[in-house]
Amino acid sequence: MRLVDLDQIRAASEELAGVARRTPIEHCRVLGAHCGGEVFLKCENLQRTGSFKLRGAYVRLHALDEVRRAAGVVAASAGNHAQGVALAASLLGIPATVFMPERVPLPKLAATKAYGANVRLHSGTLAETMAAAEQYARRTGAEFIHPYDHPDIVAGQGTVGLEILEQLPAVRTIVVPTGGGGLVAGIAAAVKAEHPHVKVVAVQAEQAAAWPVSLAAGKPVRLAETPTMADGIAVAEPGPVPFAHVAELVDGVLTVSEEALSRALLLCLERTKLVVEPAGVASVAALLEHPEQVTSPTVAVLSGGNIDPLLLLQLIQHGMTSAGRYLSLRVRLPDQPGSLAGLLAKLGELTANVLDIEHSRISGALALGEVDVEISLETRGPEHREHVVAELESAGFTVVAKR
């Protein structure tokens, strides 16, 4: 298979002028300290539609001739690709139909409609939704716009790589969230053509890691399931077009845990003031879990920022738990006036914030005249957690359990 070359990516960049934003690269001191070198964030979460997907979608649609444009386009997506296709079609005056799963988050559904697409909700999985879109294309003659498996898509996403080289010529490592592979394939094609020594690393959620097994097999391999919070990169099988690029050009694939994704999302919110979705923050999670795998200066691509606010609330809590910011204790007290007040006063001295408290006298483990207090606390991190427990025990309190 002929790989996308630098001339195609430069042509895509010209087509995207005035359409896609040249997203900023931001220095990240906290990640730099963790990795022992300079780290920068390529903020595609600030791109129009909230992700890099507009780039490839616009280049793909721009290449259609008048006959195919008149027939319209169809796509299937749970969010980012849908919005990219919808906006690109609107800008080019092309009718667009987008199939989305019934359980798609409402903000993504509303945004796709607002960009002008005709949205059709489909019951079943994303794979089944894509099959329905392909069937619609065959029936109507509309052009099916695959989210990653097309040279024009790869060329469009490759413009991210061109921008990184222009914004940070000294870059040594680029870390890229990876699902189907269109983004990392395009970035690798652009970067390796200009600077072969720059390391390009793909990142997958370990519970949806189709790339390691596919590369080992020498061909795309389908996973049975992809149970990860990072739905934007939860792709069961790489596409043949990205596979050819990744197999030849990408230096390695890292996988990250769900806990690392949560901690990375929280870090971006707290320390960089950036809203990033779980898939988009996979590159940051990789730096948290595998700092030894990169050579600085390093660029971590934040591929998208479209996150359901309800999911964001859950992930903030999950991230704080993973970062050791929550502490749950069961403390055994004498069942007498002032005991609970004494415990709360001590916690106040230790600057542990009480989130929830439950008083129980019903337990087979309790002796007469004893009471258990289940208490949830917010702490400043793992060291503070241990300090709180040690100080309580030193003050004579009986800590029965902690987590």
C-alpha positions in Angstrom: 0.0 0.0 0.0 1.3 3.4 -0.9 1.7 5.6 2.2 0.5 9.2 2.4 3.4 11.5 1.6 4.5 14.9 2.8 3.2 16.6 -0.4 -0.3 15.3 0.3 -0.2 16.5 3.9 1.1 20.0 2.8 -1.7 20.1 0.2 -4.2 19.2 3.0 -2.7 22.0 5.2 -3.4 24.5 2.4 -7.0 23.3 2.0 -7.5 23.7 5.8 -6.3 27.3 5.9 -9.1 29.4 7.3 -11.1 26.3 8.2 -9.2 24.4 10.9 -7.5 26.4 13.7 -3.8 26.3 14.2 -4.1 25.0 17.8 -1.6 26.1 20.4 1.2 24.2 22.0 1.3 24.9 25.8 4.2 24.2 28.1 3.3 21.9 31.0 5.7 22.3 33.9 4.1 19.6 36.1 4.5 16.9 33.5 7.9 18.1 32.7 9.0 17.7 36.3 7.5 14.2 36.3 9.3 13.2 33.1 12.5 14.9 33.8 12.4 17.2 30.8 10.3 19.7 28.9 6.7 18.6 28.0 4.3 20.5 25.8 0.6 19.9 25.1 -0.8 20.2 21.5 -4.3 21.4 22.2 -6.5 19.8 19.6 -9.2 19.9 22.3 -9.4 23.6 21.3 -10.0 22.8 17.6 -13.3 23.7 16.0 -15.9 21.0 16.9 -13.7 20.2 19.9 -11.3 17.6 18.3 -8.8 17.0 15.5 -11.5 15.2 13.5 -12.5 18.3 11.4 -9.1 18.2 9.7 -9.5 14.8 8.1 -13.2 15.1 7.5 -12.8 18.4 5.6 -9.9 17.1 3.4 -11.9 14.0 2.6 -15.0 15.9 1.6 -13.1 18.6 -0.2 -11.7 15.9 -2.6 -15.2 14.8 -3.7 -16.2 15.8 -7.2 -19.5 17.6 -7.9 -21.4 14.5 -8.6 -20.5 12.8 -5.4 -21.1 16.0 -3.4 -24.6 16.2 -4.8 -25.3 12.7 -3.7 -24.4 13.7 -0.1 -22.3 12.0 2.5 -23.0 9.7 5.4 -21.0 8.8 8.5 -21.3 6.9 11.7 -19.9 8.1 15.0 -20.5 8.4 18.7 -19.4 12.0 18.7 -16.2 13.6 17.4 -16.2 12.2 13.8 -19.9 13.1 13.6 -19.3 16.7 14.5 -16.3 16.9 12.1 -18.2 15.6 9.2 -21.2 17.7 10.0 -19.3 21.0 10.1 -17.1 20.1 7.0 -20.2 19.2 5.0 -21.9 22.5 6.1 -18.9 24.5 5.1 -18.7 22.8 1.7 -22.5 22.8 1.0 -22.8 19.0 1.0 -25.9 17.3 2.5 -24.8 15.1 5.4 -26.5 12.2 7.3 -24.9 11.0 10.4 -25.8 7.7 12.2 -25.3 7.8 16.0 -25.9 5.3 18.7 -29.2 5.9 20.7 -27.2 6.3 23.9 -24.9 9.0 22.5 -24.4 11.8 25.1 -26.9 14.7 24.5 -24.2 17.4 24.1 -22.7 15.5 21.2 -26.0 14.8 19.6 -27.0 18.5 19.9 -23.7 19.7 18.5 -23.9 17.4 15.5 -27.4 18.6 14.7 -26.4 22.3 15.2 -23.6 21.8 12.6 -26.4 21.0 10.1 -26.3 17.2 9.8 -29.4 15.0 9.5 -28.9 12.7 12.5 -30.3 9.2 12.6 -30.2 7.4 16.0 -29.6 3.7 15.8 -30.0 1.0 18.5 -27.1 -1.3 19.1 -23.4 -0.9 19.3 -21.2 1.6 17.4 -20.1 -1.2 15.1 -23.8 -1.9 14.3 -24.4 1.8 13.8 -21.5 1.9 11.3 -22.9 -1.0 9.4 -26.3 0.7 9.2 -24.5 3.8 7.8 -22.7 1.7 5.2 -26.0 0.1 4.2 -27.5 3.5 3.8 -24.6 4.6 1.6 -25.1 1.6 -0.7 -28.9 2.2 -0.9 -28.8 5.9 -1.5 -25.5 6.5 -3.4 -24.2 8.8 -0.6 -20.5 8.7 0.0 -19.5 6.9 3.2 -17.0 8.8 5.2 -14.9 6.4 7.3 -13.6 7.9 10.5 -10.0 6.8 9.9 -9.5 4.3 7.1 -8.8 6.6 4.0 -5.7 8.3 2.7 -7.4 11.7 2.7 -8.4 11.3 6.3 -4.8 10.4 7.2 -3.5 13.4 5.2 -5.8 15.8 7.0 -4.9 14.5 10.4 -1.2 14.7 9.4 -1.5 18.5 9.5 -1.3 18.2 13.3 2.2 16.8 12.8 3.2 19.7 10.5 2.1 22.2 13.0 4.0 20.5 15.8 7.2 20.7 13.8 6.7 24.4 13.0 5.7 25.3 16.6 8.5 23.2 18.3 11.3 22.4 15.9 13.4 20.8 18.7 10.7 18.2 19.5 12.2 14.7 20.2 9.0 12.7 21.1 5.4 13.0 20.1 2.8 11.0 22.1 -0.6 10.4 20.4 -3.9 9.0 21.6 -4.8 6.2 19.2 -8.0 4.4 18.3 -8.4 3.5 14.6 -5.1 5.1 13.9 -5.8 7.9 11.5 -4.3 10.6 13.7 -1.0 8.8 14.7 -0.6 7.6 11.1 -0.9 11.1 9.7 1.4 12.6 12.4 4.0 9.9 11.8 3.8 10.4 8.0 4.4 14.2 8.4 7.0 14.0 11.1 9.1 11.1 9.8 9.3 12.7 6.3 10.8 15.9 7.8 12.7 14.6 10.9 13.1 10.8 10.9 14.8 10.9 14.3 11.7 12.2 16.1 10.0 9.4 18.0 6.3 9.0 17.5 4.5 6.9 20.1 0.9 5.7 19.9 -1.2 5.3 23.2 -4.2 3.1 23.8 -6.4 2.3 26.7 -5.2 -1.1 28.0 -8.8 -2.4 27.9 -9.2 -1.5 24.3 -5.7 -2.1 22.9 -6.1 -3.5 19.4 -2.8 -2.2 18.1 -0.3 -4.3 20.1 -2.0 -7.6 19.0 -2.5 -6.4 15.5 1.1 -5.3 15.0 2.3 -8.6 16.5 0.1 -10.5 14.0 1.2 -8.4 11.1 -2.4 -7.5 10.2 -5.5 -5.8 11.8 -7.0 -8.0 14.6 -10.5 -7.4 16.0 -11.0 -7.4 19.7 -14.1 -9.0 21.2 -14.8 -6.0 23.4 -13.4 -2.6 24.4 -14.7 -1.7 27.9 -13.0 1.6 28.5 -14.1 5.1 29.6 -12.0 6.4 26.6 -14.8 5.9 24.1 -13.1 8.0 21.5 -10.3 5.5 21.1 -12.3 2.4 21.9 -11.9 1.0 18.4 -12.0 -2.8 18.1 -10.0 -3.1 14.9 -7.5 -0.9 13.2 -8.1 0.1 9.6 -5.8 -1.2 6.8 -4.7 2.3 5.7 -3.6 3.4 9.1 -2.1 0.0 9.8 0.3 0.3 6.9 1.5 3.7 8.2 1.8 2.7 11.9 3.6 -0.6 11.1 6.2 1.2 9.1 6.5 4.6 10.8 5.4 4.5 14.4 8.1 3.8 17.0 6.0 2.0 19.6 2.6 1.6 21.3 2.0 2.2 25.0 -1.1 1.2 26.9 -2.6 3.0 30.0 -4.9 2.0 32.8 -8.3 3.5 33.5 -6.9 5.0 36.7 -4.2 6.8 34.7 -6.8 8.2 32.4 -8.7 9.6 35.3 -5.7 11.1 36.9 -4.6 12.6 33.6 -8.0 14.2 33.1 -7.9 15.7 36.6 -4.3 16.9 36.1 -5.4 18.8 32.9 -8.3 20.3 34.7 -6.4 21.4 37.8 -3.0 22.3 36.5 -3.4 23.3 32.9 -7.1 24.6 33.0 -7.9 22.5 30.0 -11.1 20.4 29.6 -10.1 17.1 27.8 -12.1 14.0 27.2 -10.8 10.6 28.4 -9.6 9.6 24.9 -8.0 12.9 24.3 -6.0 12.7 27.6 -4.5 9.3 26.9 -1.2 10.9 25.9 -0.9 12.5 29.3 -1.8 9.3 31.0 1.1 7.6 29.1 3.5 10.2 30.5 2.2 9.6 34.0 2.7 5.8 33.7 5.6 5.6 31.4 7.8 8.7 31.8 10.9 6.7 30.9 9.6 6.0 27.4 10.0 9.6 26.2 12.9 11.9 25.3 12.4 15.6 25.8 11.3 17.9 24.5 8.1 15.9 24.3 4.7 16.9 22.9 1.6 15.1 24.2 -1.3 15.6 21.7 -4.7 16.3 23.5 -6.9 15.0 20.7 -10.3 16.1 21.9 -12.3 17.8 24.6 -15.9 16.7 24.0 -17.0 15.2 27.3 -20.5 14.8 28.7 -20.7 17.0 31.9 -22.3 14.0 33.8 -19.3 11.8 32.8 -17.0 14.6 33.7 -18.3 14.7 37.3 -17.9 10.9 37.7 -14.4 11.1 36.2 -13.3 13.9 38.5 -14.3 11.7 41.5 -12.6 8.7 40.0 -9.5 10.7 39.3 -9.4 12.1 42.8 -9.7 8.6 44.2 -6.9 7.3 41.9 -4.7 10.3 43.0 -5.2 9.4 46.6 -7.3 12.4 47.4 -10.1 10.6 49.1 -9.9 8.6 52.3 -12.6 6.4 53.8 -12.2 5.4 57.5 -14.1 3.3 60.0 -13.2 4.6 63.5 -14.4 2.9 66.7 -15.4 5.3 69.5 -16.8 5.1 73.0 -20.6 5.6 72.8 -20.7 8.7 75.0 -21.3 12.4 74.5 -18.4 14.3 73.0 -16.6 11.3 71.3 -17.7 12.2 67.8 -17.0 15.9 68.4 -13.5 15.0 69.5 -12.9 13.0 66.3 -14.2 15.8 64.1 -12.1 18.4 66.0 -9.0 16.3 65.4 -9.8 15.9 61.7 -10.2 19.7 61.5 -6.7 20.2 63.0 -5.4 17.8 60.4 -7.1 19.8 57.6 -9.0 16.8 56.3 -12.3 17.8 54.8 -15.3 15.7 55.8 -17.5 14.7 52.9 -19.8 12.2 54.4 -20.3 10.6 57.9 -22.4 7.7 59.2 -22.8 6.7 62.8 -23.6 3.0 63.5 -24.3 1.1 66.7 -25.3 -2.1 65.0 -22.4 -4.5 64.4 -21.5 -7.9 65.7 -17.9 -6.6 66.1 -18.9 -3.9 68.5 -18.7 -4.3 72.3 -21.2 -2.8 74.6 -20.7 0.9 74.8 -18.9 1.2 71.4 -19.9 2.8 68.2 -18.4 2.8 64.6 -18.2 5.9 62.6 -17.8 5.6 58.8 -16.3 8.8 57.5 -15.3 9.9 54.0 -12.6 12.6 53.8 -11.0 14.7 51.1 -7.2 14.9 51.5 -4.3 16.6 49.7 -2.9 13.4 48.4 -1.3 10.0 49.5 1.2 11.5 52.0 -1.6 13.5 53.7 -3.8 10.4 53.8 -1.1 8.5 55.7 -0.4 11.5 58.0 -4.1 11.7 58.9 -4.3 8.0 59.8 -1.0 8.1 61.8 -2.1 11.2 63.7 -5.5 9.8 64.6 -3.9 6.6 65.9 -1.3 8.6 67.8 -4.1 10.6 69.5 -5.7 7.4 70.7 -8.4 6.8 68.1 -9.0 3.2 67.0 -9.0 3.1 63.2 -10.6 -0.2 62.3 -10.5 0.0 58.5 -9.3 2.4 55.8 -9.4 2.6 52.1 
